[in-house]
Amino acid sequence: MICPHCGKTIAENSKFCEYCGRPVYEAQPASQKPTPKKSAPQPASGSTKSIKSLIATLLIIAGLAVGGYAVWDWMQKDQPVDSNNTQEVIYREGYDAVLSERYLTYDDLQGKTAWELKVMRNSIYAIHGYAFKQGRLYDTFSQYSWYHPDTDDAATVYYRMTEIEQHNVSFIKNYEKSHK
């Protein structure tokens, strides 16, 4: 009999190898070859193709869903009626993207008219509920469904703003003063 661990010849019916000391009761007869380990089943090439097709189909469906939502969202926006070219700052969604989510730069304000700057600055107040007195700003914001005035106290509205919005209000105001 041969020890399966060290390969030395040992006496038949030995329970331990006299050379390496390991148990040999698990040993197989020398005539038997060890059976190779089975590997995980591999998918057939046709199966791989169908998985790739499924993934491609899901990606296309996801792309169509995102695109469909974007079109739907765009169609839901209020349509501006102001002819002073301020529509990009009056839209609730457009205003959020620029004035609420990042700090403004000089490039954002360059080329804007005094009226556009005023609308940009005041749209931050409008979205937080500032009640404008009758006039051009009131007329501008009251036509939009997102405008819900609830106070005419500017300080109260200012404290409702995020840090970015407070910074942008000050930044626009300083820009307006320096570009009169």
C-alpha positions as CSV (number, residue, x, y, z in Angstrom):
1,M,0.0,0.0,0.0
2,I,1.2,3.6,-0.7
3,C,0.7,6.5,1.6
4,P,-1.4,9.1,-0.2
5,H,0.5,11.9,1.6
6,C,4.1,11.1,1.3
7,G,4.1,8.4,-1.5
8,K,6.1,5.9,0.5
9,T,5.3,2.2,0.5
10,I,3.8,1.1,3.8
11,A,2.4,-2.2,5.2
12,E,-1.1,-3.3,4.0
13,N,-3.8,-2.5,6.6
14,S,-1.8,0.3,8.2
15,K,-3.9,3.0,9.8
16,F,-1.0,5.5,10.0
17,C,2.0,6.1,7.7
18,E,5.2,5.1,9.5
19,Y,7.1,7.8,7.6
20,C,4.9,10.9,7.7
21,G,2.6,9.9,10.6
22,R,-0.6,10.8,8.8
23,P,-3.7,8.6,8.8
24,V,-4.0,6.4,5.7
25,Y,-7.4,4.9,6.2
26,E,-8.7,7.4,3.7
27,A,-6.3,6.2,1.1
28,Q,-7.4,4.6,-2.1
29,P,-5.8,1.6,-3.6
30,A,-2.8,2.5,-5.9
31,S,-4.7,1.1,-8.9
32,Q,-7.3,3.8,-8.6
33,K,-6.6,7.2,-9.9
34,P,-8.0,10.2,-8.1
35,T,-11.1,11.6,-9.7
36,P,-10.7,15.1,-11.1
37,K,-12.6,17.9,-9.4
38,K,-15.7,19.0,-11.2
39,S,-15.7,22.6,-12.3
40,A,-18.8,24.8,-12.2
41,P,-21.0,24.3,-15.2
42,Q,-20.3,26.7,-18.0
43,P,-23.2,28.2,-19.8
44,A,-23.7,27.1,-23.4
45,S,-22.7,29.7,-26.0
46,G,-26.3,30.1,-26.9
47,S,-27.1,30.9,-23.3
48,T,-24.5,33.6,-23.2
49,K,-26.0,35.2,-26.3
50,S,-29.4,35.3,-24.8
51,I,-28.1,36.9,-21.6
52,K,-26.4,39.6,-23.7
53,S,-29.6,40.1,-25.6
54,L,-31.6,40.4,-22.4
55,I,-29.1,43.0,-21.0
56,A,-29.2,45.0,-24.3
57,T,-33.0,45.0,-24.3
58,L,-33.1,46.1,-20.6
59,L,-30.7,49.0,-21.4
60,I,-32.8,50.1,-24.3
61,I,-36.0,50.0,-22.2
62,A,-34.3,52.0,-19.5
63,G,-33.1,54.6,-22.0
64,L,-36.6,55.0,-23.4
65,A,-38.0,55.3,-20.0
66,V,-35.5,58.1,-19.0
67,G,-36.1,59.8,-22.3
68,G,-39.9,59.6,-22.0
69,Y,-39.7,61.0,-18.5
70,A,-37.5,63.9,-19.7
71,V,-40.0,64.8,-22.4
72,W,-43.0,64.5,-19.9
73,D,-41.2,66.7,-17.4
74,W,-40.4,69.3,-20.0
75,M,-44.0,69.4,-21.1
76,Q,-45.2,69.9,-17.5
77,K,-43.2,73.1,-17.0
78,D,-45.1,76.4,-16.8
79,Q,-44.9,78.3,-20.1
80,P,-43.5,81.8,-19.6
81,V,-45.5,84.7,-20.9
82,D,-42.9,87.4,-20.0
83,S,-41.3,88.9,-23.1
84,N,-38.2,90.2,-21.3
85,N,-36.2,87.0,-22.0
86,T,-36.2,85.9,-18.4
87,Q,-37.7,82.5,-18.9
88,E,-34.6,80.5,-18.0
89,V,-34.7,82.0,-14.4
90,I,-38.5,82.0,-14.0
91,Y,-39.1,78.3,-14.5
92,R,-39.1,76.6,-11.1
93,E,-36.9,73.8,-12.4
94,G,-34.5,76.0,-14.2
95,Y,-34.2,78.4,-11.3
96,D,-33.4,75.5,-9.0
97,A,-30.7,74.2,-11.2
98,V,-28.8,77.5,-11.4
99,L,-29.7,79.4,-8.3
100,S,-30.2,76.7,-5.6
101,E,-27.7,74.0,-6.4
102,R,-24.4,75.8,-7.1
103,Y,-22.7,79.1,-6.4
104,L,-23.0,81.6,-9.2
105,T,-20.0,82.9,-11.1
106,Y,-19.5,86.2,-13.0
107,D,-19.9,84.2,-16.2
108,D,-23.5,83.3,-15.1
109,L,-24.4,87.0,-14.7
110,Q,-22.5,88.6,-17.6
111,G,-24.7,89.8,-20.4
112,K,-27.9,89.8,-18.3
113,T,-30.0,92.9,-18.3
114,A,-30.8,94.8,-15.1
115,W,-34.3,93.3,-15.2
116,E,-33.0,89.7,-15.7
117,L,-30.7,90.1,-12.7
118,K,-33.5,91.5,-10.6
119,V,-35.7,88.5,-11.6
120,M,-32.9,86.0,-10.8
121,R,-32.3,87.5,-7.3
122,N,-36.0,87.8,-6.5
123,S,-37.0,84.4,-7.9
124,I,-35.1,82.9,-4.9
125,Y,-37.3,85.0,-2.6
126,A,-40.4,84.1,-4.6
127,I,-39.8,80.3,-4.3
128,H,-39.5,80.7,-0.5
129,G,-42.8,82.5,-0.3
130,Y,-42.1,86.2,-0.4
131,A,-45.2,88.2,-1.1
132,F,-44.3,90.9,-3.6
133,K,-46.5,94.0,-3.6
134,Q,-48.4,94.7,-6.7
135,G,-46.1,95.5,-9.5
136,R,-43.9,94.0,-12.2
137,L,-42.3,91.4,-9.9
138,Y,-45.7,90.4,-8.5
139,D,-47.0,90.1,-12.1
140,T,-44.0,88.1,-13.2
141,F,-44.1,85.5,-10.4
142,S,-47.9,85.2,-9.9
143,Q,-48.3,83.6,-13.3
144,Y,-46.5,80.5,-12.2
145,S,-48.0,77.6,-10.3
146,W,-44.9,77.2,-8.0
147,Y,-45.4,80.7,-6.6
148,H,-47.1,80.6,-3.2
149,P,-46.6,83.8,-1.3
150,D,-47.1,83.6,2.5
151,T,-45.1,86.6,4.0
152,D,-43.9,90.0,3.1
153,D,-41.1,89.8,5.7
154,A,-37.9,89.5,3.6
155,A,-35.8,88.5,6.7
156,T,-38.1,85.5,7.4
157,V,-37.8,84.4,3.7
158,Y,-34.0,84.9,3.8
159,Y,-33.6,82.5,6.7
160,R,-35.7,79.8,4.8
161,M,-33.0,79.9,2.0
162,T,-30.1,77.5,1.8
163,E,-26.5,78.7,2.3
164,I,-26.1,78.6,-1.5
165,E,-29.2,80.6,-2.1
166,Q,-28.2,83.2,0.4
167,H,-24.8,83.5,-1.2
168,N,-26.3,83.8,-4.6
169,V,-28.8,86.6,-3.5
170,S,-25.8,88.6,-2.1
171,F,-23.6,87.8,-5.1
172,I,-26.3,89.0,-7.6
173,K,-27.0,92.2,-5.5
174,N,-23.3,93.1,-5.4
175,Y,-23.0,92.4,-9.1
176,E,-26.0,94.7,-9.7
177,K,-24.4,97.5,-7.7
178,S,-21.1,97.3,-9.5
179,H,-22.6,97.2,-12.9
180,K,-25.1,100.1,-12.9
